Amino acid sequence: MISQPTEQSPELSTGPVPELSTKQSTKLSTGPAPELSTKQSTQLNQGLRRGDTLAPVAPLAAQQLSGGYGDRPIVQAVNLDLVPGEWLTLVGANGSGKSTLLRLLSRILKPQEGRVFLLGRDIHTLSPTAMARRLALLPQQQSLPAGLTVQQLVSLGRSPHQPWWQWELDAAGRDQVERALTWTELLTYRDRPVTDLSGGERQRAVLALALAQDPQVLLLDEPTTFLDIHYQLQLLELLKRLNRDHGLTLVTVLHDINLAARYSDRLALMRQGHLWAIGPTPEVLTPHTLREVFEVEVTLMQTPVGLQICPLAASPSSAPSSSPMH
């Protein structure tokens, strides 16, 4: 079930931010505010006044963010700024800190160092309700309440928008639930018990629950896990439509590099808790970078769906020739 982020133990992360290409026209650490595309312009009302100009605020940003579990650092010194309306995917080997970084960004874990900002506000100064109105998280493991229909499950997403004593949805809530069911193509399933859904249908129902929150930022931790290729593509195509047509800012963790390259605007490659490289696919998906991050030899291929990789062999483990970004 979609969790409203609460503070727990921390987790480490580090990483500086490189200049990006004109496709994203963003600098992660310093630099002027980027021009926004038509898709991103829906977020322009989220801004700060600087003199007579209106500078867009990053939907989600991290500054020198480090954290882990207990005293054990996992992610270290990550610097990150999202562009309004973009899709950023975190990729890396097992244990590289991808999911830990996502938990730090969603306030499930408390940082050991650094800060996270949601639409310009430090997330640790926001109430859980205020946080849930702006950001939704689909965790890797979801436990759904028993005995609910699809519509009842999705309606739970309206909880942050109404008083706890109000059981019936208001007009705005009903409209948002209807939109969430429509976007996820679940209108005909609305009265079906959640337990009767297939894996792909259940994942769409959980996504609809998150969309009912009407968030501006959606985080998804390995949303394609346990789905066959048909349902993986169906879910990612749905996310792409939401991203493109409604300006929803997405941060995903994906294991499949080719799916990440196909659907994302930018990739963030992580190695041993460090943000090793970040940028548009053609800039970071190189044989050299993949050798350092994944310890594999690859060849690159241009395909009908864009740049893809073909793994050739495991490369010998060795110290990388470059350093993480600072």
N, C-alpha and C positions, 0 to 999 in steps of 0.2 A: 504494500500500500504506500502511497506517496507520503513521505514524512515531512512534517513541518520542522525545519532544522532547529536543533537544540545544541547547546555546547556540551562537548565531551572532552576526552583527552586529545592532545595535539598530534601533529604529524609533519615531518620536515619537507621542505621543497625549496629549490633555489633556481635561479636562472635569470639572466639578463635578457634584454629584448632587442632584437636586431631591427634595422630598417626593413620595411616590406616594399614590395613592388607597387607600381601604380594600380594594380588590380585591387589591392586592399587600401593603398595610400594611407598607411598608418605607421607610426613609430611607437614601439611598445614602451620605451622608456622616456624619451623626450621628444619634443617637436610639436608643430602646430596641429590643431585638430583636423582630422581628415574630412574631405568632402564626402558627402553621403550619396549613395545611389537612390534611385526611386524607391527601391525596396526598403532601404534604411531610413528614408525620410519620415516614416511613420513614428520614428523615435525622436524626432527633433524637438518635441516639446519637453524632453528631458534634458535641460541645459542649465548652465550657470551663467549669470551675467558677468562679463568682464568689460568694464567701461561701457561702450555702446554696442558691443558685439555679443552675439550669443554663441557660446562654444558648447558643442554637444558633449555630454558626459558619457564616459564608457559605461556600458551596461554592467560590466563586471570587471574589476581590476584587482591585481595583487601586487603588493610592494614588498620585496625582500621576504617573501613568505616561506617560512620553514615550520615543519611540524612532523609528528609521528605518533607513536603509541607508547605511553609511559615515558621513559627516558630514552627510548630508542628513536633516533632521527630517521625519517624515511625520505622526506622531500626537503630540499635545501635551497634557500634564497631565490625563489622564483619571482620574476617580474613579468607581469602579463597585463595587457589591456585588450579587451574585446572591442571590436567595431560594432556599432548598432546594426542588428540584422544579419550578422555573419554566422557561419557554421564553422566552428573550430573543433578539430578532433585530436585527442591525445592518443598517441601510439607509442609503443615501446615494448621491450621484452617483459616477461613475467617478473614481477618484483621490482619494476623500475619506478614505481610510485604513482602510476596513473590514477588509480582509484583513490589513493590517499590524497592526492592533490584535489580531486573532485570533492572529497569529504571536507577538506579545508575550505574550499571555495563555497560550499553550501552550509558551513557552520556546524556540521556534525562533529568535526574535530576543532579544537581550539588551537590556534597557532602557538608554537613555542617562540617564534619571532615573526615580525612583519605584520601586515594588515591586509584585509580584504575589503573592497569597496563595492557596494551595490548601488548603481545609479548615483554615485558620488557620496554615499553614506557608509560609514564604517559598519559592517554587518553586525558587529558585536554591540552596537548601540541601538539596534533595531529590536523591537519586540518580535516574538515568534509570529504573531499575526501580521505585522507589517512586512516581515520577511516573506511570508507565504503569499502575500498579495503580489509580490514582485518576482519571486523565484520559485520554481518547482523542480523537484528532484525525482527521477525514476531510479531507484537503487537497483543493484544487481540482483538481489534476492527480494522478492515481494511476497508478503503474507496478506492474503485477501480475507476480509471478514466472511464467515460462512452465512448462507441463507439470504444473500442479497441478489437482486436482479441487477442487470447491467445499468439501468437508469439509476437505481438506488446507489450503486457504487460511484457512478460518475457524479451524482449530486453531492457526495461528500466533499468534492473539491470546492464547493461554495462555502465551506465552513469559515474560512478566514474573512469572508465578506459580510457576515451577518452575526448578530449577537448570539451567544451560546444558548439563550433561552428560546430562540426563534427556530422552530422545527420546520415550518413550511418555507419554501423558497419564495423570494419576492420575484417581481416580474423580470428584473435584470438577471437574477439567478437562473430562472427558468430558461430565458433566452440563451444564456451562456452554455447551459447544459445541452440545449438543443443544438447549438453550434458545434459543441465538442462531439456530440454523437454523429452529426452530419459530416464533419471533417474526417472522422475516423471510420466512416461508413458503417456505423453500428445502429442506425435508426431501426432497422428491422429486427435487431437483437435486444431492443431496450427492455423487453419483459422476460427475457431468458435468464435463468439463474447463471451466475458467473461460473459456477462449478461445471456447467454444461459446455463451456466454450473450449475450443481447441487452443493449442499453445499460441498460435498467431493471433487468434481472436482475443485471447486473454491479454496479450501484450497491447493490443489496440485499446482494450477497455481501460487498462491502467494508464495508457497515454491520454485517453479521453478524460480520466479523472484529473490528471495534471493540467490539461487544457481548460477544464472547468474552473480552475483557479484563476484563469486569465493572466498568466505570468508574462513578464517581458523577457525573462531569461529561463530557459529550460535546460537542465543538466541530465544527462542519461548515461548511466554506468553499464556498459556492455549490453545495450538493448537487444542485440541480435543473438545473445547466448541462448542455446537450446532450441533455436529456430532453424528449420531447414532452409535451403537457399531460396525457395519460393517466398516464404514468409519474411526472410531477411530483406529481400529486394522490395517486397510490398511495404514493409515498415519504413525502410529508408526512403522510398519514393514518397510516402506520406509525409515524412519529416521534411523532405525537400520542398514539397508543395507548401507546407506551413511556413517554412523559412522564406520561400520566394514570394508567396502571395500575401502573407500576413506580417512579414517583417519580424518573425520570432527569432530571437537570438539563441543559438544552440551551442552547447558544449557536450561532446560525446566522448566516451572511451570506447575504442574499437580495437579488436585484435587483428582483424583482416586489413592489411595495409592497402590492398587494392580497392576494397569498398570505401575505406577512408579517403583515398585519393580521388575516387570517382565522385563522391558526394560533397566533400568538404570544401570550403573556401580556403582554409588554411590548415596546416598540420603542425602540431607541436610534438616533437620527438623527445622522449625522455630516456635517460640512461642513468641508472644507479641514483635515482632521486634528483637528478639535475635536469633542467630544461636545456637540452643539448642543441636543438635547432628549432626554429619556428618560422613559418612563412608559407607562401603559396606553394602548391604541389611541385611545380617545375623547379623551384629554387631549393627545396629541401630533400626532394626524392632523388638523390644522386647515389651512384654506387659507393662513393667514398663515405657519405653520411650513413648509409644503411650498413656498411661494413662496421663502422664504429658503434652504431647503436644496437644492431641486431647480430653482429658477427656472422654475416652471411655475404656471399658473393652473388650479385644479381646482374641481370641485364634489363634494360628499360625498353618498353615497347609502346609505340603510339597505336591506340586502338580506337574503335568507334565511340568508346566512352571515355576517351582521354588517356593520359599517361598511366601505364600499369607496369608492374615489375614481374619478372620471372626469376625466382630463386634458382641458383645454379648449384651451390655447395655451401656447406658450413665453412667459415674461415677460421683459422687458428686464433685462439684467444690470446690477445696481447693488449698492452696498454695503448689507448687511442693516441693518435698523433696530434689531435687538437684538444681544446679545452671546452667545458660548458660555457654558455653565454653569461656575461656579467654586465 
